[in-house]
Amino acid sequence: MSGNGALLRYLGARLALAPLMLWLIASLVFLLLRVAPGDPIDALLGTRAPEAARAALRSQLGLDLPLWQQYGQFLSQLLRGELGTSLTNQEPVRAIIGASLPASLELGVVALLLAALVGLAVGFSGIARPEGRLDLAGRLYGIGTYALPPFWAAMMVQLIFAVWLGWLPVGGRLPPTVLPPTDGGFYLLAGLREGVASGRWQLLAGTVRHLVLPAGTLALLLSGIFANALRLNLRRVLESDYVEAARSRGLGETRVVLRHALPNALLPVLTITGITVASLIGGALLIEVTYSWPGIAARLQEAIAQRDYPLVQGIVVVVAALVVLVTVLVDLLVALLDPRVRF
């Protein structure tokens, strides 16, 4: 089979599994919300509301239908690209997600870039002298940052840099004196565009100041994954036969590491990047709540507390679709770089 044919077959198999994964996730969330203790009617009307009002609202929201009918309506809406209407404020779920998702994407992308930069630097630093001080420090850094509880790390960073030192704001996304952009929820891009066009950098400066602590905290928690992955894979590659063959030809150690070992050691790290995107969800929830970041994770926490079925289902499905998309793109990139994956 030709290389292109194998690549297309591999990509087709990955794409064919994506809808199945989304259906399983959506169905699981639907069932878990229905069997979990609590009633959305209690969250909307309270426990002392008259039974007639409770029954009328339950009928209006379709919660009095049998479970299989609710599930059928949910799948029918999902296939049409509709996510329903929020139970708490009667807004379309798509509009709520559209207003909150850019903040989470901005936080997640910046945190992932910082985590990869710091983690790869730490993982690479101990290669010159294995089992030396730098290698030991990098190993401790990777284990320590991975084991940090996200809520504790966020509160400590907030306490040190925002409360004690007063260098950065405690939370929020913009200072109260700066108006948010009206042309989208990506404040970094809007601030950069405004600064280049008019020379006013207040929006960009305010966004960066408020982004440093939450993105830095999330990057700190994720950087250990990259550090350990690169360290372990690079050490394994440096002990392989083809690296020894390169050394036997008289090549310098620097060239052997950079030209022969590092590219092959980065391939598993690239795969881990796709898995790390899923880790962003759990970490971002606690980070966004701690820093009052108006993102999708904070909205999910509110929706769960309010038993807002459509909003929880919509957020989980959209986030799962993003994770699946990123995973497929990473797998495709790995297959392009490493032909062995295609077969």
C-alpha positions as semicolon CSV with decimal commas, in nm:
position;residue;x (nm);y (nm);z (nm)
1;M;0,000;0,000;0,000
2;S;0,134;0,344;-0,093
3;G;0,219;0,598;0,173
4;N;-0,065;0,831;0,075
5;G;-0,316;0,548;0,067
6;A;-0,213;0,429;0,411
7;L;-0,236;0,784;0,544
8;L;-0,586;0,830;0,402
9;R;-0,697;0,497;0,544
10;Y;-0,560;0,590;0,886
11;L;-0,727;0,931;0,874
12;G;-1,056;0,777;0,763
13;A;-1,052;0,533;1,054
14;R;-0,986;0,815;1,304
15;L;-1,262;1,031;1,156
16;A;-1,507;0,741;1,158
17;L;-1,455;0,692;1,531
18;A;-1,513;1,061;1,613
19;P;-1,898;1,058;1,580
20;L;-1,917;0,737;1,783
21;M;-1,710;0,893;2,062
22;L;-1,927;1,204;2,065
23;W;-2,247;0,996;2,076
24;L;-2,115;0,791;2,368
25;I;-2,011;1,103;2,560
26;A;-2,341;1,281;2,493
27;S;-2,544;0,974;2,594
28;L;-2,341;0,925;2,911
29;V;-2,389;1,288;3,016
30;F;-2,763;1,267;2,942
31;L;-2,805;0,958;3,161
32;L;-2,583;1,081;3,444
33;L;-2,777;1,406;3,472
34;R;-3,108;1,220;3,496
35;V;-2,997;0,967;3,758
36;A;-2,804;1,217;3,972
37;P;-2,982;1,335;4,289
38;G;-3,163;1,667;4,270
39;D;-3,437;1,823;4,060
40;P;-3,399;2,120;3,823
41;I;-3,747;2,235;3,924
42;D;-3,620;2,282;4,279
43;A;-3,335;2,495;4,146
44;L;-3,576;2,709;3,944
45;L;-3,876;2,747;4,179
46;G;-3,745;2,631;4,514
47;T;-3,874;2,347;4,725
48;R;-4,172;2,543;4,864
49;A;-4,336;2,625;4,530
50;P;-4,695;2,504;4,479
51;E;-4,727;2,163;4,321
52;A;-4,939;2,303;4,037
53;A;-4,668;2,551;3,942
54;R;-4,405;2,278;3,961
55;A;-4,609;2,047;3,739
56;A;-4,676;2,324;3,486
57;L;-4,308;2,415;3,461
58;R;-4,208;2,050;3,437
59;S;-4,450;2,004;3,147
60;Q;-4,331;2,325;2,979
61;L;-3,969;2,210;2,992
62;G;-4,054;1,858;2,876
63;L;-3,925;1,698;3,195
64;D;-4,250;1,506;3,245
65;L;-4,191;1,296;2,933
66;P;-4,060;0,940;2,959
67;L;-3,682;0,914;2,963
68;W;-3,663;0,754;2,619
69;Q;-3,864;1,041;2,467
70;Q;-3,637;1,300;2,631
71;Y;-3,337;1,109;2,496
72;G;-3,489;1,096;2,147
73;Q;-3,553;1,472;2,150
74;F;-3,199;1,533;2,273
75;L;-3,042;1,326;1,993
76;S;-3,273;1,481;1,733
77;Q;-3,170;1,832;1,836
78;L;-2,804;1,732;1,845
79;L;-2,816;1,592;1,491
80;R;-2,965;1,921;1,371
81;G;-2,691;2,117;1,544
82;E;-2,928;2,253;1,809
83;L;-2,827;2,250;2,175
84;G;-3,156;2,362;2,325
85;T;-3,242;2,644;2,562
86;S;-3,105;2,704;2,910
87;L;-3,351;2,623;3,187
88;T;-3,235;2,904;3,415
89;N;-3,238;3,209;3,186
90;Q;-3,417;3,082;2,873
91;E;-3,125;3,180;2,650
92;P;-3,010;2,957;2,364
93;V;-2,732;2,730;2,479
94;R;-2,537;2,806;2,164
95;A;-2,535;3,177;2,250
96;I;-2,415;3,110;2,605
97;I;-2,136;2,883;2,482
98;G;-2,042;3,130;2,210
99;A;-2,003;3,406;2,469
100;S;-1,797;3,197;2,713
101;L;-1,588;2,969;2,492
102;P;-1,344;3,234;2,356
103;A;-1,224;3,316;2,709
104;S;-1,150;2,949;2,778
105;L;-0,981;2,900;2,441
106;E;-0,761;3,204;2,500
107;L;-0,665;3,082;2,847
108;G;-0,610;2,724;2,730
109;V;-0,396;2,807;2,425
110;V;-0,170;3,046;2,616
111;A;-0,136;2,798;2,905
112;L;-0,059;2,510;2,669
113;L;0,210;2,708;2,486
114;L;0,372;2,815;2,813
115;A;0,352;2,460;2,951
116;A;0,516;2,314;2,641
117;L;0,791;2,579;2,639
118;V;0,877;2,542;3,008
119;G;0,830;2,166;3,020
120;L;1,043;2,092;2,715
121;A;1,317;2,323;2,843
122;V;1,318;2,147;3,181
123;G;1,311;1,803;3,021
124;F;1,598;1,886;2,787
125;S;1,816;2,052;3,051
126;G;1,936;1,733;3,216
127;I;2,042;1,547;2,902
128;A;2,406;1,663;2,911
129;R;2,463;1,492;3,248
130;P;2,212;1,213;3,320
131;E;2,156;1,156;3,692
132;G;2,324;1,490;3,758
133;R;2,184;1,781;3,953
134;L;1,994;1,933;3,661
135;D;1,847;1,595;3,569
136;L;1,742;1,534;3,929
137;A;1,595;1,883;3,958
138;G;1,401;1,832;3,634
139;R;1,269;1,500;3,757
140;L;1,154;1,653;4,085
141;Y;0,997;1,945;3,897
142;G;0,800;1,714;3,671
143;I;0,670;1,499;3,957
144;G;0,602;1,795;4,186
145;T;0,409;2,008;3,939
146;Y;0,203;1,714;3,820
147;A;0,109;1,626;4,179
148;L;0,008;1,979;4,281
149;P;-0,365;2,014;4,358
150;P;-0,495;2,273;4,107
151;F;-0,714;2,461;4,357
152;W;-0,429;2,486;4,611
153;A;-0,176;2,597;4,350
154;A;-0,416;2,860;4,215
155;M;-0,487;3,001;4,560
156;M;-0,118;3,012;4,657
157;V;-0,017;3,187;4,333
158;Q;-0,305;3,429;4,377
159;L;-0,210;3,493;4,739
160;I;0,160;3,552;4,668
161;F;0,155;3,756;4,348
162;A;-0,180;3,935;4,379
163;V;-0,239;3,981;4,752
164;W;0,104;3,992;4,917
165;L;0,315;4,143;4,640
166;G;0,034;4,324;4,457
167;W;0,202;4,279;4,120
168;L;-0,098;4,142;3,931
169;P;-0,479;4,154;3,963
170;V;-0,656;3,895;4,178
171;G;-0,903;3,786;3,913
172;G;-1,127;3,885;3,627
173;R;-1,041;3,930;3,263
174;L;-1,008;4,310;3,229
175;P;-0,958;4,607;3,461
176;P;-1,280;4,802;3,528
177;T;-1,142;5,107;3,346
178;V;-1,104;4,924;3,013
179;L;-1,407;4,844;2,798
180;P;-1,422;4,494;2,646
181;P;-1,409;4,466;2,266
182;T;-1,735;4,453;2,078
183;D;-1,613;4,244;1,785
184;G;-1,551;3,912;1,958
185;G;-1,446;3,740;2,276
186;F;-1,077;3,698;2,197
187;Y;-0,935;3,991;2,391
188;L;-0,570;3,929;2,300
189;L;-0,638;3,945;1,928
190;A;-0,871;4,241;1,967
191;G;-0,617;4,427;2,182
192;L;-0,337;4,360;1,936
193;R;-0,552;4,472;1,645
194;E;-0,658;4,787;1,828
195;G;-0,301;4,870;1,924
196;V;-0,170;4,832;1,570
197;A;-0,460;5,026;1,419
198;S;-0,484;5,319;1,662
199;G;-0,184;5,300;1,891
200;R;-0,402;5,237;2,199
201;W;-0,260;4,943;2,388
202;Q;-0,475;4,961;2,701
203;L;-0,690;4,664;2,601
204;L;-0,390;4,442;2,524
205;A;-0,201;4,547;2,837
206;G;-0,503;4,490;3,061
207;T;-0,572;4,152;2,903
208;V;-0,214;4,035;2,945
209;R;-0,199;4,148;3,310
210;H;-0,516;3,956;3,394
211;L;-0,407;3,653;3,191
212;V;-0,064;3,606;3,350
213;L;-0,174;3,442;3,676
214;P;-0,443;3,199;3,551
215;A;-0,246;3,099;3,241
216;G;0,078;3,075;3,437
217;T;-0,083;2,859;3,707
218;L;-0,240;2,625;3,452
219;A;0,089;2,608;3,259
220;L;0,276;2,522;3,579
221;L;0,041;2,230;3,644
222;L;0,077;2,094;3,290
223;S;0,447;2,159;3,228
224;G;0,554;1,857;3,431
225;I;0,382;1,629;3,177
226;F;0,598;1,765;2,896
227;A;0,914;1,763;3,109
228;N;0,881;1,398;3,208
229;A;0,774;1,287;2,861
230;L;1,069;1,450;2,684
231;R;1,319;1,338;2,947
232;L;1,213;0,972;2,933
233;N;1,181;0,954;2,554
234;L;1,505;1,139;2,488
235;R;1,695;0,909;2,722
236;R;1,547;0,604;2,549
237;V;1,631;0,738;2,203
238;L;1,990;0,824;2,305
239;E;2,042;0,457;2,395
240;S;1,907;0,329;2,060
241;D;2,119;0,162;1,793
242;Y;2,089;0,430;1,525
243;V;2,212;0,698;1,767
244;E;2,510;0,480;1,858
245;A;2,574;0,434;1,486
246;A;2,572;0,812;1,437
247;R;2,824;0,849;1,718
248;S;3,044;0,580;1,569
249;R;3,064;0,783;1,247
250;G;3,237;1,060;1,440
251;L;2,945;1,302;1,467
252;G;2,954;1,547;1,757
253;E;2,728;1,490;2,054
254;T;2,540;1,814;1,993
255;R;2,462;1,717;1,635
256;V;2,363;1,365;1,740
257;V;2,118;1,499;1,998
258;L;1,967;1,776;1,786
259;R;1,958;1,606;1,446
260;H;1,900;1,240;1,531
261;A;1,766;1,198;1,885
262;L;1,549;1,504;1,951
263;P;1,314;1,477;1,647
264;N;1,230;1,116;1,731
265;A;1,191;1,192;2,101
266;L;0,944;1,472;2,024
267;L;0,698;1,244;1,841
268;P;0,559;1,084;2,159
269;V;0,552;1,429;2,318
270;L;0,336;1,548;2,029
271;T;0,095;1,263;2,100
272;I;0,084;1,360;2,466
273;T;-0,014;1,713;2,359
274;G;-0,349;1,579;2,240
275;I;-0,404;1,409;2,575
276;T;-0,301;1,726;2,758
277;V;-0,584;1,915;2,588
278;A;-0,827;1,691;2,775
279;S;-0,639;1,764;3,099
280;L;-0,699;2,133;3,039
281;I;-1,070;2,082;3,102
282;G;-1,034;1,956;3,458
283;G;-0,763;2,205;3,544
284;A;-0,937;2,499;3,379
285;L;-1,253;2,442;3,583
286;L;-1,077;2,508;3,913
287;I;-0,857;2,781;3,766
288;E;-1,149;2,972;3,617
289;V;-1,350;2,952;3,938
290;T;-1,054;3,065;4,153
291;Y;-0,961;3,355;3,927
292;S;-1,322;3,453;3,839
293;W;-1,240;3,387;3,474
294;P;-1,562;3,406;3,268
295;G;-1,498;3,094;3,064
296;I;-1,682;2,782;2,965
297;A;-1,559;2,582;3,265
298;A;-1,703;2,835;3,510
299;R;-2,035;2,827;3,323
300;L;-2,032;2,447;3,343
301;Q;-1,987;2,464;3,719
302;E;-2,280;2,703;3,749
303;A;-2,497;2,489;3,521
304;I;-2,426;2,176;3,724
305;A;-2,513;2,355;4,048
306;Q;-2,840;2,479;3,894
307;R;-2,925;2,142;3,737
308;D;-2,949;2,311;3,398
309;Y;-2,968;1,997;3,182
310;P;-2,950;2,156;2,834
311;L;-2,660;2,385;2,926
312;V;-2,454;2,106;3,085
313;Q;-2,520;1,876;2,790
314;G;-2,436;2,147;2,537
315;I;-2,111;2,248;2,706
316;V;-1,992;1,888;2,744
317;V;-2,074;1,803;2,382
318;V;-1,898;2,113;2,246
319;V;-1,590;2,061;2,464
320;A;-1,581;1,691;2,374
321;A;-1,601;1,782;2,004
322;L;-1,306;2,019;2,045
323;V;-1,102;1,754;2,226
324;V;-1,181;1,494;1,959
325;L;-1,091;1,742;1,684
326;V;-0,757;1,827;1,843
327;T;-0,682;1,459;1,902
328;V;-0,752;1,373;1,538
329;L;-0,533;1,662;1,417
330;V;-0,248;1,555;1,645
331;D;-0,278;1,193;1,529
332;L;-0,273;1,310;1,166
333;L;0,037;1,521;1,229
334;V;0,212;1,229;1,399
335;A;0,120;1,003;1,104
336;L;0,264;1,258;0,861
337;L;0,591;1,276;1,055
338;D;0,618;0,905;1,137
339;P;0,513;0,666;0,855
340;R;0,517;0,370;1,098
341;V;0,194;0,497;1,258
342;R;-0,004;0,455;0,936
343;F;0,036;0,079;0,919
